[in-house]
Amino acid sequence: MPLKRKQIVEALYNIAGKDHVVTDEQILKESSVDRFRRFEAYHGVYSLPMPAAVVYVKNTHDVAAVIKFANENRVNVVPRTGHSATEGGLETALENSIVLDGSGMNQILAIDTYNMQATVQCGASLQELDDRLREQGYTTGHSPQSKPLAQLGGLVATRSIGQFSTLYGGIEDMVVGLEAVFPDGGITRIKNVPRRAAGPDIRHVIIGNEGTLCFITEITVKIYKYFPENNQFLGYTLDNMKTGFEILREVMVNGYRPSVARLYDPEDGAYHFSHFAEDRCVLIFVAEGVKPIADATATAIEDIVDRHDECVKVDPKLIEKWFAHLNWDPANLAAEKVEIMETKNVCNTTEISANWGIINDIYEVCMQRVRNEIPDLTLLGGHSSHSYLNGTNLYFVYFYNVVDCKPEEELTKYHLAIKKIIVEETIKAGGSMCHHHGVGKHRTHWIQKEYGSSYYILKKLKSAFDPNNIMNMGTIIPLEK
Ligand SMILES: Cc1cc2nc3c(=O)[nH]c(=O)nc-3n(C[C@H](O)[C@H](O)[C@H](O)COP(=O)(O)OP(=O)(O)OC[C@H]3O[C@@H](n4cnc5c(N)ncnc54)[C@H](O)[C@@H]3O)c2cc1C
């Protein structure tokens, strides 16, 4: 017999203390969703099963006690920190789930500038950590657009990536060690060492688990010396994406590591750079680091771009200015709601990755199909923002007017229909359906196709670590009927 809501709440009061358990109806509704369903939420529509409570945990032992109770009683647990998820990872798939909120575990525990690493609790704000480091001449190197909202636990759990990834990598390149609680209530710590070859790298069981295997309580990340005074900004307009991808490829395969390497198509470019893009693609680089490296990187990129006649240089100050305002301002959240309610115009995104040899074809087929098959679009564009030796990502951006449908029909008619096209075309071509937002609950239909024969490993991990399937049910691995 499943526990009743009252029994779950009573147990949580005993574990975490009454002051740390919230059962307010509106907060429960808001905790049943994330930004994936914001259009419904703005209209007061909450169609998912309601959680029993939100528990604001104070320490690792409380996390362990809550998870152990949930495991013994088969109660679904949805881990949460910054609540900025975009793919339904925070949706409560089952009635009476426990939302386990680590945002109060927000301490920066140590900044070790000799061994170049910082240790924080899961609810530490990335913005706060990076600001503290920059005051001392260091940086995490991690700068997702959600930096002012996201917290370290969620950033690790989603395999997030930031704007300077081409130099510093994604979060998986930054995490040194971790502490996490698994469903049996066991607390596991992976020590902080520069490298080891003592078996598989078990950090990767935790990084990217999206709350489906364990709750991350503590994280140690690398830190880097920060030299903003050496930054060199470069910008160009050009005729087509294919040339842009080729330039990105040449920069990467020749071993240059600008911190930023971005390519916008004309529609996305016009949205960001209307003052100079003039319906052309836009290519942007930032070279950073110690002066000789930053200078050499910028010079080499200029040489590569110069070999492509269609590229026209833009005043670097325009790029520098644009960058300073790229991150999401939390004040935007309220303004966004007002705008969406007034205009019924919604923006959503889907991000994928693929090797150089197929990326332009994926871009073209997705753009064509979305344009032909989806009604009411007001903007359809894309950009590449994270490049690698062997390929790059594509971030499709689409705005649409919600016409002739109820709030709860918006996703099916527009966002999911567009996502389906992009995911299917990407998998068909041999790319990955998901570059950095996580699988959440709405790309699970394609997870077997995404993994192919290696899906076996994913399923085994889930059944080994979470045999009772209590961790964030329906995320990464689809709900069984
Ligand atoms: C405006 C905006 C811009 C964004 N830009 C970027 C970007 O540039 N790059 C990028 O990668 N992402 C971006 N995102 C997505 C989002 O910010 C990231 O996915 C981020 O990692 C989420 O962190 P969070 O603390 O808010 O996690 P949450 O939203 O609280 O949770 C995200 C997921 O992680 C799980 N989780 C959270 N905490 C834990 C924990 N302690 N242990 C285990 N699992 C946990 C949750 O169950 C959920 O599945 C953006 C989102 C927004 C709204």
The ligand as an SDF file (V2000), in Angstrom:
LIG
                    3D

 53 58  0  0  0  0  0  0  0  0999 V2000
   17.6610   31.3280  -18.9650 C   0  0  0  0  0  0  0  0  0  0  0  0
   18.3340   29.9950  -18.8880 C   0  0  0  0  0  0  0  0  0  0  0  0
   19.5720   29.8330  -19.4910 C   0  0  0  0  0  0  0  0  0  0  0  0
   20.2120   28.5830  -19.4330 C   0  0  0  0  0  0  0  0  0  0  0  0
   21.4550   28.4770  -19.9740 N   0  0  0  0  0  0  0  0  0  0  0  0
   22.1290   27.3060  -19.8680 C   0  0  0  0  0  0  0  0  0  0  0  0
   23.4510   27.1880  -20.3840 C   0  0  0  0  0  0  0  0  0  0  0  0
   24.0370   28.1340  -20.9160 O   0  0  0  0  0  0  0  0  0  0  0  0
   24.0760   25.9970  -20.2570 N   0  0  0  0  0  0  0  0  0  0  0  0
   23.4780   24.9400  -19.6490 C   0  0  0  0  0  0  0  0  0  0  0  0
   24.0920   23.8760  -19.5610 O   0  0  0  0  0  0  0  0  0  0  0  0
   22.2250   25.0160  -19.1680 N   0  0  0  0  0  0  0  0  0  0  0  0
   21.5400   26.1800  -19.2450 C   0  0  0  0  0  0  0  0  0  0  0  0
   20.2730   26.2710  -18.7390 N   0  0  0  0  0  0  0  0  0  0  0  0
   19.6400   25.0970  -18.1110 C   0  0  0  0  0  0  0  0  0  0  0  0
   19.8220   25.0260  -16.5800 C   0  0  0  0  0  0  0  0  0  0  0  0
   20.2060   26.2270  -16.0110 O   0  0  0  0  0  0  0  0  0  0  0  0
   20.8500   24.0190  -16.2480 C   0  0  0  0  0  0  0  0  0  0  0  0
   20.3110   22.7640  -16.6090 O   0  0  0  0  0  0  0  0  0  0  0  0
   21.3010   23.9760  -14.7790 C   0  0  0  0  0  0  0  0  0  0  0  0
   22.2770   22.9900  -14.6840 O   0  0  0  0  0  0  0  0  0  0  0  0
   20.2770   23.6770  -13.7910 C   0  0  0  0  0  0  0  0  0  0  0  0
   20.8110   23.9530  -12.4820 O   0  0  0  0  0  0  0  0  0  0  0  0
   19.8020   24.1660  -11.2720 P   0  0  0  0  0  0  0  0  0  0  0  0
   20.6060   24.3240  -10.0290 O   0  0  0  0  0  0  0  0  0  0  0  0
   18.8280   25.2260  -11.5650 O   0  0  0  0  0  0  0  0  0  0  0  0
   19.1110   22.7280  -11.2350 O   0  0  0  0  0  0  0  0  0  0  0  0
   17.5770   22.3430  -11.1060 P   0  0  0  0  0  0  0  0  0  0  0  0
   16.7780   23.0680  -12.1120 O   0  0  0  0  0  0  0  0  0  0  0  0
   17.1610   22.4510   -9.6860 O   0  0  0  0  0  0  0  0  0  0  0  0
   17.6460   20.7820  -11.4990 O   0  0  0  0  0  0  0  0  0  0  0  0
   18.0630   20.3700  -12.7810 C   0  0  0  0  0  0  0  0  0  0  0  0
   18.1130   18.8340  -12.8380 C   0  0  0  0  0  0  0  0  0  0  0  0
   19.1320   18.3500  -11.9810 O   0  0  0  0  0  0  0  0  0  0  0  0
   18.5940   17.5380  -10.9320 C   0  0  0  0  0  0  0  0  0  0  0  0
   19.2530   17.9760   -9.6910 N   0  0  0  0  0  0  0  0  0  0  0  0
   19.2540   19.2210   -9.1490 C   0  0  0  0  0  0  0  0  0  0  0  0
   19.9910   19.2250   -8.0170 N   0  0  0  0  0  0  0  0  0  0  0  0
   20.4590   17.9750   -7.8400 C   0  0  0  0  0  0  0  0  0  0  0  0
   21.2700   17.3550   -6.8490 C   0  0  0  0  0  0  0  0  0  0  0  0
   21.7580   18.0420   -5.8130 N   0  0  0  0  0  0  0  0  0  0  0  0
   21.5420   16.0430   -6.9850 N   0  0  0  0  0  0  0  0  0  0  0  0
   21.0570   15.3160   -8.0320 C   0  0  0  0  0  0  0  0  0  0  0  0
   20.2840   15.8400   -8.9950 N   0  0  0  0  0  0  0  0  0  0  0  0
   19.9870   17.1670   -8.9030 C   0  0  0  0  0  0  0  0  0  0  0  0
   17.1020   17.8110  -10.9220 C   0  0  0  0  0  0  0  0  0  0  0  0
   16.3720   16.6960  -10.4830 O   0  0  0  0  0  0  0  0  0  0  0  0
   16.8330   18.1440  -12.3890 C   0  0  0  0  0  0  0  0  0  0  0  0
   16.6820   16.9650  -13.1230 O   0  0  0  0  0  0  0  0  0  0  0  0
   19.5910   27.4810  -18.7900 C   0  0  0  0  0  0  0  0  0  0  0  0
   18.3400   27.6610  -18.1910 C   0  0  0  0  0  0  0  0  0  0  0  0
   17.7220   28.8970  -18.2200 C   0  0  0  0  0  0  0  0  0  0  0  0
   16.4030   29.0490  -17.5510 C   0  0  0  0  0  0  0  0  0  0  0  0
  1  2  1  0
  2  3  1  0
  2 52  2  0
  3  4  2  0
  4  5  1  0
  4 50  1  0
  5  6  2  0
  6  7  1  0
  6 13  1  0
  7  8  2  0
  7  9  1  0
  9 10  1  0
 10 11  2  0
 10 12  1  0
 12 13  2  0
 13 14  1  0
 14 15  1  0
 14 50  1  0
 15 16  1  0
 16 17  1  0
 16 18  1  0
 18 19  1  0
 18 20  1  0
 20 21  1  0
 20 22  1  0
 22 23  1  0
 23 24  1  0
 24 25  2  0
 24 26  1  0
 24 27  1  0
 27 28  1  0
 28 29  2  0
 28 30  1  0
 28 31  1  0
 31 32  1  0
 32 33  1  0
 33 34  1  0
 33 48  1  0
 34 35  1  0
 35 36  1  0
 35 46  1  0
 36 37  1  0
 36 45  1  0
 37 38  2  0
 38 39  1  0
 39 40  1  0
 39 45  2  0
 40 41  1  0
 40 42  2  0
 42 43  1  0
 43 44  2  0
 44 45  1  0
 46 47  1  0
 46 48  1  0
 48 49  1  0
 50 51  2  0
 51 52  1  0
 52 53  1  0
M  END
$$$$
